Amino acid sequence: MENRWMIELRFDEDGTRTMATATLTGSGAPDVRGHGYARRNPADTPDACVGEEIAAARALSNLSHELVDAAARRIEERTHSPARLSV
């Protein structure tokens, strides 16, 4: 059996802030999302690429924590004991 999950990144920007949402898609992918934000210092020159990179990195980090939390919940449902997982 082969599962393939893909990560979709979506961005919203308002001029000084960038928000990224990382969503898993694919057969059997858990329903989890990660969110990340970047805020430009008003003294800095606008650069959408930098904001997207920072927000994406933070969204992916959040997504990884959400995946570990989802796995821990599944383990606890099956074992009826606290799961001890770390990222």
N, C-alpha and C positions, 0 to 999 in steps of 0.2 A: 504494500500500500504506500502510495506517495501522496503527501499533502504538499501543497504549494500555497504559501501565504505571501501576499504582496502588501506593501505599506503605501498608502496614499497620503500625501501631504497636501493640505489646503491652507492658503494664507489669506488673511484679511489685514489690510493696512489702513491707517487713518492719518498718515502724515508723520506722526511721532511715535506711534506704536505699531508693532506687528504681532499678530496672533497666528500661531500655526496649530493645526489639528492633524494628528497622525492617526490614521484608521487602518486596521487590518482588514484585508479582503481576501477572499479565496475559500475554497472548500474546507469546511471544518474550522475556519478561523474563529476564535472567540470574539464575542462582541465587546471589545475594549477599545478605548480611545485615549490618546495622550494629548495634552495641551501644553503649549509653551508660549511665552511672551517675551518680547524684546521692546525696550523703550529707548529711543534716541535722546541723547543729551541735547538740549536745545542749542548748545554752542557748537555742536558737530554739524558738518555738512551732510545733508540727506544722502543716504546710500541704501537703496532698497535691498540690495544683495546681502549686505551685512546684517540687516534686521532679519531677513528671511533665514540666513544661516544660523543665527543665534536662536531665533524662535523655533526653528526646526530641530536643532540639537536638544533644546529643552523639552520639546514635545516628544521626541524619541526617548529621551530619558524617562519622562513621565510614563510613556507607553510601556517601557520595560518594567517599571514598578507596578503598573496596573496588571501586567501579565503575571508577575510573581504573585500578586495578591489574589488573582483569579485562580491560579494553581493551588495556592494555599487553601482557599475556600473549598476547592474540590477535594483536596486531601482530607481536610477536616470533616467534610460531609461523609466521607467513606470510612475514616478511622475513628471518628468521634473523639479525637484528641487534637490538641493544638499542633499546628504545623510549624516547624522551625526552619524557615527558608530565608535566605538573604540574597541581595543583588550583588 
